[in-house]
Amino acid sequence: MRKAFAVMLRILQQFSHDPRTIVLFVVAPVLVLWLFSALLNAPAYHPSIAAVDLPQEVTDALTAEEASVRAVDAAKAHRLLSKGDVDAVCVLEGTVLEVTVEGSNPSRTAAVASTLSTAVKTLSLAGRERAQSQITQHLSEAQGQFDALWGQLGTLRDQLEALRGQLAELPGLAELPNLPGLAELPNLPNPSELPILSDLSSLTVEFTPTVEEISLSYLHGTSEWGSFDFFGPVFIGIFIFMFVFITSGMSLVTERLGGTMERLLVTPIRPWQLVLGFCLGFGLVSLIQAAIVLWACIALIGFPNEGSLALVVMVTFSMALVSLCLGLLVSALAKTAFQVIQFMLVLVVPQILLSGVFDLTAAPEWMRVLSACFPITHGAEALRAVMLRGAGLEQVALDFGILWAFVAAFFLLATLSFSRRKTH
C-alpha cells in the first residue's frame, strides 16, 4: 500500500505543479454542460411563413399558432425562401392552400406542416360554428316575428268574437244567416310545436370552408429526406475537424516529449517554415482523408449531394486546414497530451455544439452571435448549402473566405508561438 500511496502522491504533485491543467480540468466540463443546458432549454421553434394574398382569416389562424407571417408579393416571397429567411410560402388557389417549403431542414418542414394543419382545422371549425350561429340567430328572429304575428291573430280572434256578440244584440238581425263561430274554425298549431322552431340547438350546417386541402411542394430536397440527411454535412465537417485537431496536436506533443521538436527549433529553420512544413504534410493527408470520407458518405452511406463534389472537397479541406493550424497553436501551448484533450473540450466542443447540430433560431441572441464567430459554423453552413441546396462557389464565397481567414490567423499565431519557444 505504501508504494500505491507513493504513486498517488506523485500524481497529485504533478497536478499541483501545473495550474493550467487544474483550471482546464474544472472549466472544460462546466463550460460544456452549461452550453448543453442553454441549448436544450431553448423554447420550441415556430416557423416563419411568407403569405401571398392570403385572406385575413387564414393569416389570423396562422398567427394564432404562433407562426411568424409576412404578407409579401409572390416575387419577394420566393426570394425570401431561396435565401432561407422564411420556411415556407403560402398561396391560396380556390380552396387549396399551396405551400412551398425550403425543404433542406426536415424538422422545420415538419413544424410548417404541423402549424398549417392545426391552423386549417381551427379555421374550419371556427367557420362552421360562425355559420351555424348566424343561421340560428336568423331563425330565432323569424320565430320572434312568428310569435308576434300569432299574438296579433289572437287579438283579431277576440275582436271578432266581440263583434259577433254586438251584432247578435241588434234588433232586426234575427233573419240574417248566422255567422260561423270562430270556435268552429280549424285551430292553428302553437309556434313552439313547429318542428323547425322547436329546437334550434340541434341545427347542423353544411358549408364550404376557406381551405379544403393543403398542397405541399419542396424548393430543395424531397419528402424522403430525414433528419440525418440534414445533419450529415455538419457531421462530416465536425469529424474531420476533430480528428485533424487531435492528430496534429498529439503528434507535435509527442515529438516534443521525444526531443525531436527541440532539435528542430535549434536548427536554422525559421518558425514559419516549420509551421508551413507541418501544414503541407498534414494538409496532404487531410486532403486524402476528406476525399475518402466524402466518397464513403455519398456512395456507401447515401448522403445527398445536390452540388459540386469538388466544391465539397474544397470546403472540407479548408476546415481541415483550420483545424490543423489550431492544433499546431494548441500544441505550442500544451505541455502534455492530456492538456491537448482539455484544450479540445474548451476550444472544439463548444464549436461543435453551436455549429448547427442544434437549431439556434430560438436560442438566446448572444449564442447566435457566438456561433457566427466559430470556423466550424461557417464550414458546416457551406457544406449544407452545397450538398443540400446545390449552391455554387458564389453562394458560399463568404463562408469560404472566413475559413481561410481563420487559417491565416491560426497560422500566424502558431508561428508566433514557435518563435517564442525558439528564442527561449
LINSUL-V796564 format. One record per residue. SS is DSSP state (H for helix, E for strand, C for the rest). OMEGA is omega in radians with two decimals (* if undefined). Layout:
<<SS/OMEGA> <SS/OMEGA>>
This chain:
<<C/-3.12> <H/3.12> <H/3.12> <H/3.11> <H/3.11> <H/3.08> <H/3.13> <H/-3.14> <H/3.12> <H/3.13> <H/3.12> <H/3.10> <H/3.09> <H/3.10> <H/-3.10> <H/3.14> <C/-3.10> <C/-3.10> <H/3.12> <H/3.11> <H/-3.14> <H/-3.14> <H/3.13> <H/-3.13> <H/-3.12> <H/-3.03> <H/-3.03> <H/-3.13> <H/3.12> <H/3.14> <H/-3.12> <H/3.13> <H/3.11> <H/3.09> <H/3.09> <H/-3.13> <H/-3.13> <H/-3.12> <H/-3.05> <H/3.11> <C/3.11> <C/-3.13> <C/-3.12> <C/-3.11> <C/3.07> <C/-3.01> <C/3.04> <E/-3.00> <E/3.02> <E/-3.09> <E/3.13> <E/3.10> <C/3.09> <C/3.03> <C/-3.08> <H/-3.11> <H/3.09> <H/3.10> <H/3.13> <H/3.13> <H/3.10> <H/3.11> <H/3.11> <H/3.08> <C/3.07> <C/3.02> <C/3.07> <E/-3.03> <E/3.11> <E/3.13> <E/-3.11> <C/3.06> <C/-3.02> <H/-3.09> <H/-3.14> <H/3.14> <H/-3.11> <H/3.02> <H/3.11> <H/-3.14> <H/-3.13> <H/3.13> <H/-3.13> <C/3.13> <C/3.04> <C/-3.13> <C/-3.08> <E/3.03> <E/-3.09> <E/3.07> <E/-3.14> <E/3.08> <E/-3.04> <C/3.06> <C/3.13> <E/3.09> <E/-3.12> <E/-3.04> <E/3.03> <E/-3.13> <E/3.11> <C/2.89> <C/-3.06> <C/3.12> <C/-3.09> <H/-3.13> <H/3.09> <H/3.07> <H/3.09> <H/3.11> <H/3.09> <H/-3.12> <H/3.14> <H/-3.14> <H/-3.13> <H/-3.14> <H/3.13> <H/-3.13> <H/3.14> <H/3.10> <H/3.11> <H/3.13> <H/3.13> <H/3.13> <H/3.14> <H/3.12> <H/3.12> <H/3.13> <H/3.14> <H/3.13> <H/3.14> <H/3.12> <H/3.13> <H/-3.14> <H/3.10> <H/3.12> <H/3.13> <H/3.14> <H/3.08> <H/3.08> <H/3.11> <H/3.11> <H/3.09> <H/3.10> <H/3.12> <H/3.11> <H/3.10> <H/3.12> <H/3.12> <H/3.08> <H/3.10> <H/3.09> <H/3.10> <H/3.09> <H/3.10> <H/3.10> <H/-3.14> <H/3.13> <H/3.12> <H/3.10> <H/3.11> <H/3.11> <H/3.12> <H/3.13> <H/3.12> <H/3.13> <H/-3.11> <H/-3.12> <H/3.14> <C/3.11> <C/3.08> <C/3.14> <C/-3.12> <C/-3.12> <C/-3.13> <C/3.09> <C/-3.14> <C/3.05> <C/3.13> <C/3.09> <C/3.13> <H/3.11> <H/-3.12> <H/3.12> <C/3.14> <C/-3.14> <C/3.04> <C/3.14> <C/3.05> <C/-3.11> <H/-3.11> <H/-3.13> <H/3.13> <C/-3.06> <H/-3.10> <H/-3.03> <H/-3.04> <H/-3.09> <C/-3.11> <H/-3.10> <H/-3.14> <H/-3.10> <C/3.06> <C/-3.04> <C/3.01> <C/-3.13> <C/3.11> <C/-3.11> <C/3.11> <C/3.12> <C/3.11> <C/-3.02> <E/3.06> <E/3.11> <E/-3.03> <E/3.05> <E/-2.99> <E/3.01> <C/3.08> <C/3.06> <C/-3.13> <C/3.11> <C/-3.12> <C/3.11> <C/3.12> <C/-3.11> <H/-3.10> <H/3.08> <H/3.13> <H/-3.11> <H/-3.10> <H/3.13> <H/3.11> <H/3.14> <H/3.11> <H/3.14> <H/-3.11> <H/-3.07> <H/3.13> <H/3.13> <H/-3.07> <H/-3.10> <H/3.11> <H/3.12> <H/-3.12> <H/-3.09> <H/-3.11> <H/-3.13> <H/-3.13> <H/-3.10> <H/-3.12> <H/3.08> <H/3.11> <H/3.12> <H/3.12> <H/3.14> <H/3.12> <H/3.12> <C/-3.10> <H/-3.11> <H/3.14> <H/3.12> <H/3.10> <H/-3.07> <H/3.13> <C/3.09> <C/3.14> <C/-3.11> <C/3.14> <C/-3.10> <H/-3.12> <H/3.09> <H/3.10> <H/3.14> <H/3.13> <H/3.11> <H/3.08> <H/-3.14> <H/-3.14> <H/-3.12> <H/3.12> <H/3.13> <H/3.11> <H/3.09> <H/3.14> <H/3.11> <H/3.10> <H/3.13> <H/-3.13> <H/-3.13> <H/-3.13> <H/-3.14> <H/3.13> <H/3.11> <H/-3.14> <H/-3.11> <H/-3.08> <H/-3.04> <H/-3.04> <H/-3.10> <H/3.08> <C/3.06> <C/3.08> <C/3.05> <C/-3.11> <C/-3.06> <C/-3.10> <C/3.11> <H/3.12> <H/3.12> <H/3.08> <H/3.12> <H/3.14> <H/3.14> <H/-3.14> <H/3.11> <H/3.10> <H/3.08> <H/3.12> <H/3.12> <H/3.07> <H/3.14> <H/-3.14> <H/3.14> <H/3.07> <H/3.09> <H/3.09> <H/3.12> <H/-3.14> <H/-3.12> <H/3.08> <H/3.14> <H/-3.07> <C/3.10> <C/-3.10> <C/3.09> <H/3.12> <H/3.11> <H/3.07> <H/3.11> <H/3.13> <H/3.06> <H/3.11> <H/3.12> <H/-3.10> <H/-3.01> <H/-3.03> <C/-3.08> <H/3.07> <H/3.08> <H/3.14> <H/-3.09> <H/-3.08> <H/-3.05> <H/-3.09> <H/3.04> <H/3.05> <C/3.10> <C/-3.07> <C/-3.10> <C/-3.13> <C/-3.14> <C/3.10> <C/-3.08> <H/-3.11> <H/-3.13> <H/3.09> <H/3.09> <H/3.12> <H/3.13> <H/-3.13> <C/-3.14> <C/-3.06> <C/3.13> <H/-3.13> <H/3.13> <H/-3.11> <H/3.08> <H/3.14> <H/3.12> <H/3.09> <H/3.11> <H/3.09> <H/-3.12> <H/-3.11> <H/-3.00> <H/-3.07> <H/-3.07> <H/3.11> <C/-3.10> <C/3.06> <C/-3.09> <C/-3.11> <C/3.13> <C/-3.11> <C/-3.08> <H/-3.12> <H/3.11> <H/3.13> <H/3.12> <H/3.12> <H/3.10> <H/-3.12> <H/3.01> <H/3.06> <H/3.09> <H/-3.12> <H/-3.11> <H/-3.13> <H/3.09> <H/3.14> <H/3.14> <H/3.10> <H/3.11> <H/3.11> <H/3.13> <H/3.13> <H/3.09> <H/3.14> <H/3.12> <H/-3.10> <H/3.12> <H/3.12> <C/*>>
